[in-house]
């Protein structure tokens, strides 16, 4: 079996009842293997989104991480 790697992280921002929530979808090298998680940091949702999209995702593009 080949090593499974993290291919991409997609960010979804929502605000049910006015509460900002950041949800992430972690995609792997296996098409049917992915996960969802909460990446919310109270009152800092924009910082979390920026950290993921501007720093973490480019690092993944350079070389996927092995799980």
N, C-alpha and C positions, 0 to 999 in steps of 0.2 A: 504494500500500500504506500502510495506517495504521501509526502508530508502535506497536511492541509494548511493553507495560508489564508490570511485575511487579505482580501482583494480590494475592498472599498468600504467606506462608512457613509451612509446617507443620513442626513439630518432633517427632522421634521419638527417644526415649531407650531405649537397650538396654544390656545388660551381658553380652556373651558372655564366658565364662570369668572373670567378675568384673571385667572392664575396662569402665568406663563409656564409652559412645560416644553421640554426638549426631549424628543424621542429619537433614538438612533437605530438604524438597521445595519448590522454588521454582516457583510457578504463575504463568503469564503470561496476558495478555489473549487469547491464542490457545489454545483448549481442548486441543489436542493437543501444545502446546509447553510442556514443563516440564523441570526438571532436579533431580537429586539430588546432594547433596554431604555431606561430612563436616565438621561444625562442632565437633569435639571439641577441647578444650583440657585437657590432662592435669590431672587432679584438680580441675578447675574446671567440670565439666559443668553444675552447677546455675546458675552465673553466666552461662554461655553461653545456657542455656534462658531465663533471666530476661531477658537482654539482647534476645533475639529476640522473645519473647512480650510483654514489657512496654514495649519501646522501639521496635524496628524495625517490628513489625506495626502498631501504632497510627499510625506515620508513613505506612505504606503506605495505610492507610484514609483518611488526610487527602488524599492525592494520589498516585496510582501513579507509580512511577519509570519513565522511558523507558529501554529497553535500547539 
